[in-house]
Amino acid sequence: MTEFTINKKEQHAEVVINVEKLDSSISPLLKSELVILNSEGVKYILFDLKSARYCDSSGLSAILVGNRLCKSAGGKFVICNLSETIKKLISISQLDSILHIATSAEEGLQKLS
């Protein structure tokens, strides 16, 4: 199993994290994949953290890269299925005011459209 999977749909892409830790072991690869998606014209990304229980500064950085790329392309970056720990981290970092957050993938897809 890979650390994350990317499913490209017609109007958006879904990035699903498949590991418990969103940290420096996967963040550099994740960032480069987000840049590739952006260069391919993907403006709407659903970032699903359903397996992640922990996120460090490099993980947050990857999330912010995705958010910035989508925003500058005129699209939207939505994160969903956050664990309590990751919710707290985003809140403490005061990123909840700039990130689009959904409780589920279904809600996230609604926020994308």
Secondary structure, 3 states (H helix, E strand, C coil): CCCEEEEECCCCEEEEECCCEECCCCHHHHHHHHHHHHHCCCCEEEEECCCCCEECHHHHHHHHHHHHHHHHCCCEEEEECCCHHHHHHHHHCCCCCCCEEECCHHHHHHHHC
